[in-house]
Amino acid sequence: MSGPESSTGGREPRRPPGDEPRHAPRRGLLARLLGRFHITGAFWFRAHAWGSTDGRWLMDALRPLVNVLFFFALRSIRRAIAHNLRVALGPCGWWRRQLRIWRTFHAFGWSQTERYERLLTDVEFEVEVEGMEAWLKATAGGRGAVLVTGHVGNWEMASKLPDKMENRHVHVVREEELDPKAQEFVEERLKRVSEGYTTHFASGMDPRLGLRLREALERGEIVALQGDRPRRGGSTVTTRLFGQPFEVPAGPAALARQAGVALLPAYVFRLGQRHYLLRFGEPVEVARDGDRRVVVAEAAQKVVGELERAILYRPHQWFAFRELWP
């Protein structure tokens, strides 16, 4: 199917100050002092992109040192990783806790490197697919689908697969980066890889985006988005993750209901260097009759059930860098 040719679906209005995703790393006084050199700042985006392409030789040499630096410097993120994995995996001793944190830092570093390799180079990747029958069920008869994932693994590895498998145009909905300069950098890079999909940056301030996505689904196209981080002020539903209350955005299920398509959970796990597994979960049909709030919440809970299974499959690829529960 054809679709918009630009890699970004237009610059959405920027989020207001303080409207960052509630599960994102906290940006306080340290972020204001360090500016672009903060971990969420543009410097690290540019450095990692360069180190994944032209500077690969230096990245390979410095990766262990950089991992150690981040491990000791990012105390709040270390604390968040330990806290969240304790809920998911159970309590453990001090050394085991440090190992959990280290493995998560290590996995995130590799995922970021290969993210840029995927977007900016012609390096070959091996992507295995599991649960293909779920994809065929959700998209039978040329029907569109809402691919919903979370901050587990490296979802960008799968962003172009629907286009390759069935020539389906894909609309990727991304969060804006917390740093405006980092956001500009990401937008500029995505413009270079526009064929087959369109990227939309959701700030939560443009009501037209939902209409555009619904129209794309009704044309039989695919919408891919992350469904585990609500934005401040956005509509949410409360689900249960590892037995704990867990708020998620209502948008994915509401969009699927409006367009009459299925939610299709999809997670991409890193198995090794440039080697990934794309796993589809069971499609979730959102009932169009009954109380809207109830059916959306029921669908969201089924999707969160797939998120929980994904986390348990590769717990150190769960990139939740803020404490999710008190």
C-alpha positions as CSV (number, residue, x, y, z in Angstrom):
1,M,0.0,0.0,0.0
2,S,1.2,3.5,-0.6
3,G,1.3,6.1,2.0
4,P,2.9,9.4,2.9
5,E,6.5,9.6,1.6
6,S,8.0,11.8,4.3
7,S,9.6,10.0,7.3
8,T,7.8,12.2,9.8
9,G,4.1,13.0,9.8
10,G,4.6,16.7,10.3
11,R,5.9,18.4,13.4
12,E,3.3,18.0,16.2
13,P,3.1,20.8,18.7
14,R,5.7,20.4,21.4
15,R,4.6,19.0,24.8
16,P,4.2,21.7,27.5
17,P,6.9,21.8,30.2
18,G,6.6,19.0,32.7
19,D,4.6,16.8,30.3
20,E,7.2,14.1,29.9
21,P,6.0,10.5,30.2
22,R,5.6,9.5,33.8
23,H,7.8,6.4,33.4
24,A,10.7,8.3,31.8
25,P,13.9,9.2,33.6
26,R,13.4,12.2,35.9
27,R,14.9,15.5,34.7
28,G,15.5,17.8,37.6
29,L,18.2,20.2,38.7
30,L,21.0,18.0,37.3
31,A,19.4,18.0,33.8
32,R,19.2,21.8,33.9
33,L,22.9,22.1,34.9
34,L,24.3,19.6,32.4
35,G,22.0,20.6,29.5
36,R,22.9,18.6,26.4
37,F,25.4,16.6,28.4
38,H,22.7,15.1,30.6
39,I,21.9,11.5,29.8
40,T,18.7,12.6,28.0
41,G,20.5,15.4,26.1
42,A,21.5,15.7,22.5
43,F,25.2,15.1,23.0
44,W,24.7,11.4,23.9
45,F,22.3,10.9,21.0
46,R,24.9,12.3,18.5
47,A,27.8,10.5,20.2
48,H,26.0,7.1,20.1
49,A,25.0,7.6,16.5
50,W,28.5,8.5,15.4
51,G,29.9,5.6,17.5
52,S,27.5,3.2,15.8
53,T,28.6,4.3,12.3
54,D,31.8,6.1,11.5
55,G,33.3,5.7,15.0
56,R,32.5,2.0,15.5
57,W,36.1,1.2,16.2
58,L,36.1,3.7,19.1
59,M,32.7,2.5,20.3
60,D,33.9,-1.1,20.5
61,A,37.0,0.0,22.5
62,L,35.2,2.3,24.9
63,R,31.9,0.4,25.5
64,P,33.0,-1.3,28.7
65,L,34.4,1.9,30.1
66,V,31.2,3.8,29.2
67,N,29.0,1.1,30.8
68,V,31.0,1.4,34.0
69,L,30.7,5.2,33.9
70,F,27.0,5.2,33.5
71,F,26.6,2.4,36.1
72,F,28.2,4.5,38.8
73,A,26.9,7.9,37.7
74,L,23.2,7.2,37.2
75,R,22.2,6.5,40.7
76,S,18.5,7.2,40.4
77,I,18.2,5.0,37.3
78,R,20.1,2.2,39.1
79,R,17.7,2.5,42.0
80,A,14.7,2.4,39.6
81,I,16.0,-0.7,37.7
82,A,16.6,-2.6,41.0
83,H,13.2,-1.6,42.4
84,N,11.2,-2.6,39.3
85,L,13.0,-5.9,38.8
86,R,12.5,-6.7,42.5
87,V,8.7,-6.6,41.8
88,A,9.1,-8.7,38.6
89,L,11.6,-11.2,39.8
90,G,11.4,-11.2,43.5
91,P,13.9,-10.0,46.2
92,C,17.6,-10.8,46.1
93,G,20.8,-10.0,47.8
94,W,23.1,-7.0,47.2
95,W,25.4,-8.7,44.7
96,R,22.6,-10.2,42.7
97,R,20.9,-6.8,42.6
98,Q,24.0,-5.2,41.2
99,L,24.2,-7.9,38.5
100,R,20.6,-7.3,37.5
101,I,21.3,-3.6,37.1
102,W,24.6,-4.2,35.2
103,R,22.9,-6.6,32.8
104,T,20.2,-4.0,32.1
105,F,22.7,-1.2,31.4
106,H,24.6,-3.6,29.1
107,A,21.5,-4.6,27.2
108,F,20.4,-1.0,26.8
109,G,23.8,0.1,25.5
110,W,23.8,-2.6,22.8
111,S,20.2,-1.9,21.9
112,Q,20.9,1.7,21.4
113,T,24.0,0.9,19.2
114,E,22.1,-1.5,17.0
115,R,19.2,0.9,16.8
116,Y,21.4,3.4,15.0
117,E,23.0,0.7,12.9
118,R,19.5,-0.4,11.8
119,L,18.5,3.2,11.0
120,L,21.7,4.6,9.5
121,T,23.7,1.8,7.9
122,D,23.2,-1.2,5.6
123,V,24.5,-3.7,8.1
124,E,22.6,-7.0,7.9
125,F,20.4,-8.1,10.8
126,E,18.9,-11.5,11.5
127,V,15.3,-11.2,12.7
128,E,13.4,-14.4,13.6
129,V,9.6,-14.3,13.7
130,E,7.6,-16.2,16.2
131,G,3.8,-16.3,16.3
132,M,3.3,-15.6,12.6
133,E,-0.2,-17.1,12.8
134,A,-1.2,-14.3,15.1
135,W,-0.1,-11.7,12.5
136,L,-2.1,-13.5,9.8
137,K,-5.2,-13.7,12.0
138,A,-5.1,-10.0,12.9
139,T,-4.6,-8.8,9.4
140,A,-6.7,-11.3,7.5
141,G,-8.6,-9.9,4.5
142,G,-6.3,-6.9,4.3
143,R,-7.5,-5.5,7.6
144,G,-5.3,-3.0,9.4
145,A,-3.9,-3.6,12.8
146,V,-2.5,-1.7,15.8
147,L,0.9,-3.2,16.7
148,V,1.3,-2.4,20.4
149,T,4.6,-2.9,22.2
150,G,6.4,-1.5,25.3
151,H,9.9,-0.5,26.5
152,V,11.2,-4.1,26.3
153,G,13.9,-5.1,23.8
154,N,14.4,-3.1,20.7
155,W,11.2,-2.4,18.9
156,E,12.9,-0.5,16.0
157,M,14.1,-3.8,14.7
158,A,10.6,-4.6,13.6
159,S,9.4,-1.2,12.4
160,K,9.8,-2.1,8.7
161,L,8.9,-5.8,8.8
162,P,5.2,-5.4,7.9
163,D,6.2,-3.4,4.8
164,K,8.6,-6.2,3.8
165,M,6.2,-9.0,4.6
166,E,3.1,-7.7,2.9
167,N,3.9,-4.3,1.5
168,R,1.9,-2.7,4.3
169,H,2.6,0.9,5.0
170,V,3.5,1.4,8.6
171,H,2.7,4.4,10.8
172,V,5.1,4.5,13.7
173,V,4.0,6.6,16.7
174,R,6.9,7.7,18.8
175,E,7.3,9.7,22.0
176,E,9.1,13.0,21.6
177,E,12.6,13.0,23.3
178,L,12.8,14.9,26.5
179,D,15.4,17.2,25.2
180,P,14.3,19.5,22.3
181,K,17.7,19.3,20.6
182,A,17.7,15.5,20.9
183,Q,14.3,15.5,19.3
184,E,15.6,17.6,16.4
185,F,18.4,15.2,15.9
186,V,16.1,12.1,15.9
187,E,13.7,13.8,13.4
188,E,16.6,14.6,11.1
189,R,17.9,11.1,11.1
190,L,14.5,9.5,10.5
191,K,14.0,11.7,7.4
192,R,16.8,9.6,5.7
193,V,14.9,6.3,6.1
194,S,11.4,7.2,5.0
195,E,10.5,4.4,2.5
196,G,7.8,2.1,3.7
197,Y,6.7,3.9,6.8
198,T,5.8,7.3,8.3
199,T,6.8,8.5,11.8
200,H,4.5,10.6,13.9
201,F,5.6,12.3,17.1
202,A,2.8,12.3,19.6
203,S,3.0,15.2,22.0
204,G,-0.6,14.7,23.2
205,M,-1.5,18.2,22.0
206,D,-2.7,17.4,18.4
207,P,-6.2,15.9,18.3
208,R,-5.8,15.4,14.5
209,L,-3.2,12.6,14.9
210,G,-5.9,10.2,16.2
211,L,-8.0,10.9,13.1
212,R,-5.1,10.4,10.7
213,L,-4.2,7.1,12.4
214,R,-7.8,5.8,12.2
215,E,-8.0,6.6,8.5
216,A,-4.7,4.8,7.9
217,L,-6.1,1.7,9.7
218,E,-9.3,1.8,7.7
219,R,-7.1,1.8,4.5
220,G,-5.5,-1.5,5.8
221,E,-2.3,0.1,6.9
222,I,-0.5,-0.7,10.2
223,V,-0.1,1.6,13.2
224,A,2.8,0.7,15.6
225,L,3.1,2.3,19.0
226,Q,4.2,1.7,22.5
227,G,1.4,1.2,25.0
228,D,3.1,1.2,28.4
229,R,3.8,4.9,29.2
230,P,0.9,7.3,29.7
231,R,1.6,11.0,29.2
232,R,0.5,13.5,31.8
233,G,-3.0,14.6,31.1
234,G,-3.7,11.7,28.8
235,S,-6.6,9.3,29.2
236,T,-5.5,6.1,31.1
237,V,-6.8,2.9,32.4
238,T,-5.6,1.0,35.4
239,T,-4.4,-2.6,34.8
240,R,-2.4,-5.1,36.9
241,L,1.3,-5.8,36.2
242,F,3.0,-8.4,38.4
243,G,0.0,-8.0,40.7
244,Q,0.5,-4.3,41.1
245,P,-1.6,-1.4,39.8
246,F,-0.2,-0.2,36.5
247,E,-1.6,2.7,34.5
248,V,-1.4,2.5,30.7
249,P,-2.7,4.8,28.0
250,A,-6.2,4.2,26.9
251,G,-5.4,5.4,23.4
252,P,-4.2,2.1,21.7
253,A,-7.3,0.2,22.6
254,A,-9.6,3.1,21.9
255,L,-8.0,3.6,18.5
256,A,-8.4,-0.1,17.6
257,R,-12.1,0.0,18.7
258,Q,-12.8,3.1,16.6
259,A,-11.2,1.6,13.5
260,G,-12.6,-1.9,14.0
261,V,-9.2,-3.6,14.0
262,A,-7.3,-5.8,16.4
263,L,-4.6,-4.9,18.9
264,L,-1.6,-7.1,18.1
265,P,1.1,-7.3,20.9
266,A,4.6,-7.4,19.4
267,Y,7.9,-7.5,21.2
268,V,11.4,-7.7,19.7
269,F,14.1,-9.3,21.9
270,R,17.8,-9.1,21.4
271,L,19.3,-12.6,21.2
272,G,22.8,-11.7,20.3
273,Q,24.8,-9.3,18.1
274,R,22.5,-8.1,15.3
275,H,20.3,-11.1,16.1
276,Y,16.7,-10.5,17.2
277,L,13.4,-12.3,17.8
278,L,10.1,-10.7,16.9
279,R,7.3,-12.4,18.9
280,F,3.7,-11.7,18.2
281,G,1.1,-12.3,20.9
282,E,-2.5,-13.3,20.5
283,P,-4.6,-10.6,18.8
284,V,-6.9,-8.7,21.1
285,E,-10.3,-7.7,19.6
286,V,-11.8,-4.6,21.3
287,A,-15.6,-5.0,21.6
288,R,-17.5,-2.2,19.9
289,D,-20.6,-2.6,22.0
290,G,-20.9,-2.3,25.7
291,D,-19.5,0.4,28.0
292,R,-16.5,2.0,26.2
293,R,-14.5,2.4,29.4
294,V,-15.0,-1.2,30.4
295,V,-14.1,-2.8,27.0
296,V,-11.1,-0.6,26.6
297,A,-9.9,-1.6,30.1
298,E,-10.4,-5.3,29.4
299,A,-8.4,-5.0,26.1
300,A,-5.6,-3.1,27.8
301,Q,-5.3,-5.7,30.5
302,K,-4.9,-8.4,27.9
303,V,-2.1,-6.4,26.3
304,V,-0.4,-5.8,29.7
305,G,-0.5,-9.6,30.2
306,E,1.6,-9.9,27.1
307,L,3.9,-7.2,28.4
308,E,4.4,-9.2,31.6
309,R,5.3,-12.3,29.7
310,A,7.7,-10.3,27.6
311,I,9.5,-8.9,30.7
312,L,9.8,-12.4,32.2
313,Y,11.3,-13.7,29.0
314,R,14.0,-11.1,28.9
315,P,13.9,-9.2,32.2
316,H,17.1,-7.3,31.6
317,Q,15.7,-5.9,28.4
318,W,13.0,-4.1,30.3
319,F,14.0,-0.5,30.0
320,A,11.9,1.2,32.7
321,F,14.2,3.8,34.3
322,R,11.8,5.3,36.9
323,E,10.4,3.5,39.9
324,L,6.9,2.3,38.8
325,W,5.5,1.6,42.3
326,P,6.0,3.2,45.8
